Amino acid sequence: MEFNLNLKKIKPSGIRKLFDLAQGQKDLISFGIGEPDFITPAHIREAAKKALDEGYTRYTPNLGFPELRKVLADKLTNKNKISVTPEEVVVTSGGTEALFFSCYILINPGDEIIIPDPGFVVYESQVYFAGGKPIHLPLRGKNNFHPDLEELKNYITPKTKAILINSPSNPTGAAFTQEELLLIAKIAKEKDLFIISDELYEDIIYDGREHISIASLPGMKEQTISIFGFSKSYAMTGWRLAYLAAPADLVKEIAKLLQNTSVCANSIAQRAGLAAIQGPQDCVKEMFSAYSERRNVLTKGLNEIKGLSCYAPEGTFYAFVNIKETGMTSEELSMYLLEKCKVVTVPGTAFGTQGEGYIRLSFATSLEDIKEGINRIKKGIEKISSC
Ligand SMILES: Cc1ncc(COP(=O)(O)O)c(C=O)c1O
């Protein structure tokens, strides 16, 4: 039997391959997983327990509880400067679902969507699922993985429907500047393109940088789908909760998708999400300051290893490390570090061809493990150089 041909275009995940090999191995130090190591803050967990006891156990409206959409619209308006009404907000089962809905409603067969390379692994797959063609925009190490906006123009064709951006970026840690976003906005306006803006890491941005939402720029709200989440900001990956802001006519289309797929985000998770947004934000700041310290320790430690170099990420909890001097490919080095040093990393090529020459290390892990991991990597790399 012939399955959906779009599925044939999806490559097996380069991240999975390594995790599968790591399965069952003892004494591993993992820089692999892209999720906070913290447990969800107590007041959010309490809200979920209360929601269960109060009987929030039924379907919710497709687009989310009205009170949650209202609180999210206020947050988007006040914090992100995207002035939206609750009718322009959709609650989803995670950012991944929000990305899927965005691609699905925008794409007609053969439409092109420009995606970052290196970029979060699901972008390419989701464009394919929706029947579109992903066009990889190279982000280069020499520019610290910021986009070359002249080059971006060369990738736009009459078939281009949207540009997908992700700032701060997984896996590179780059956070786009206001100037860059203004230029992207200008291009989108001139060429009448939509922007899908993945802002899952809005709260993890360093050195006093300000997270800027492209939809907050003049006239951009009308042609942007902005995606935000709970997974990274509130350590809520397992709850499967996120939200997007989009023009009301798109929200109507998303409602059709929700009605016929997941129906609504989990009711308990939505109540917990309400507590997360309405409650004190100290937990977000505390986790951020832990990431900040770990980032400094990890980048300093890696830069002291001959053969590796790593600029301090501007946002996220990922270090994207240049390994070119080792003479190995990304995949070879990741395998070597796993097999010989018991350290899990992700080859840069898992995120696109531009990731060759890099490995991604997630520092959403304890300082103790980071220090031990650096020691192991140092010893491992010294062995390669002495061969
Ligand atoms: C850039 C980016 N976007 C979206 C997601 C999806 O997050 P979730 O589906 O957990 O909300 C992730 C998760 O790793 C991510 O790194």
The ligand as an ORCA input file, in Angstrom:
! r2SCAN-3c Opt
* xyz 0 1
  C      12.412     26.405     18.623
  C      11.366     25.521     19.177
  N      10.100     25.722     18.814
  C       9.097     24.957     19.266
  C       9.351     23.909     20.131
  C       8.187     23.065     20.577
  O       7.917     23.174     21.915
  P       6.628     22.491     22.564
  O       5.941     21.689     21.519
  O       7.129     21.678     23.700
  O       5.777     23.628     23.042
  C      10.658     23.643     20.537
  C      10.959     22.510     21.426
  O      12.084     22.097     21.598
  C      11.693     24.469     20.043
  O      12.970     24.266     20.394
*
